[in-house]
């Protein structure tokens, strides 16, 4: 998948933050470029989303060579009051079930289970 991301108008059910988090759950060593291609976002947008997720405590990273290894905080509660009691693990589990029949997963491996410990 190359070039600019496909444009989309109108609303969607899943936020870009959830898409990026799910892509990282697929491959915790993914490059920003690969995450952007998978989510059909710009690299700049993905960098901003990763920064948001890190600042809010949902994600951290360590430098490994020339890349990053991301660590998701699975027990972090979702932000909206309507999702009180639900965690990142709940969200990723739902996305994994829905995405299980997704045709191809560019830049990622099979979705890794996230432990809620």
N, C-alpha and C positions, 0 to 999 in steps of 0.2 A: 504494500500500500504506500504510494508515494504522493507527493504534491500536497496541496492545501486540503484541509479537512472538508468533507462535504457539508454544505450549508444546510441548516434546518430551520424552519419557521414553526412557530406555535409552541405549545407546551409539551412537556414529556413527563412520564411518571417517575423517572429516576433522575436524581440530580447528578451533575458532573462530579461533585465530591464523592458520591456513592460509587460512580463508575470508576473513578481513579482508585479509590480504596479497594474495590473488587479486583481491579487489574493488578494492584500490588499484592493482594492476597493470592492471585494466580502465580505471580513470580516476584518474590521479594528482592530479587536482584535486577529487576527490569530497569532499563535506562529510561529517562524522561522521554526520549524520542520514541521508544517502543510503546510506552504508556499512552503518549499522545496519539500515535497511529491507531492503537487498539480502541481508544475512547473517541476517536475522531475529533480531537481537540488540538489546539496549537500547543507547542512546547511551552510557550510562555504561560498559557492558561494552566497547564499541568503543574508548572513550577509554583504558581501562585496557590493552587489548590493544595499541593504538598505542604507548602508553608503554612497555610491555614490549618491543615490537619495536625501538623507538628505543634503549632502554637496552642492548639486546643487540647493537646495531650492524646490524640488518637493514634499518632504515628511518631516514630523516631527513626533515625538512621545512623549508621556508622559507615565510615569510609572504608572501602575494601579495594585496594589498588586504585584504579582510575574510576571506579564506580561506587555505588552506594548499596548497602544492604539495609532494607527497611524492616522495621519491627512494628507490627500492629499491636495496639493495646486492646485485646479482645473484650475485656470486662468494662470498658468505658461505656457509660450510658449514652444513649442517643439524646440529642439536644432538645427536641421539641417536646413540650409537656404532653402532647397526645401519645407519645411513645414512652411515657414514664415506665420504668422497669425493664425496658428493652435495651440490649447492649449491641455493640458492634458485632459480636458473634451472631446474634439474632439476625441482623441485617445481612451479613455475609452468607449465613445459612440459607436465607430466603433467596438471595441472588444466585447462589450456587444451584438451588433446585430449579429455579426459573431458567437459568442459563445452561442447564445440563444438556439441552438439545440444540444449543447454539451451533451453527454450522462449523465455523472455524474460529480458533482463538489465536490470532496473530501475536507473536512476541511473548506468549505465555505457555505455561505447562498446565496440566490438569490442576484445577482448583485445589489448593491445599486446605485441609481441615484446620480450623482455628480453635485452639483449646481455650475454654473459658475458665482456666484456673488462675 
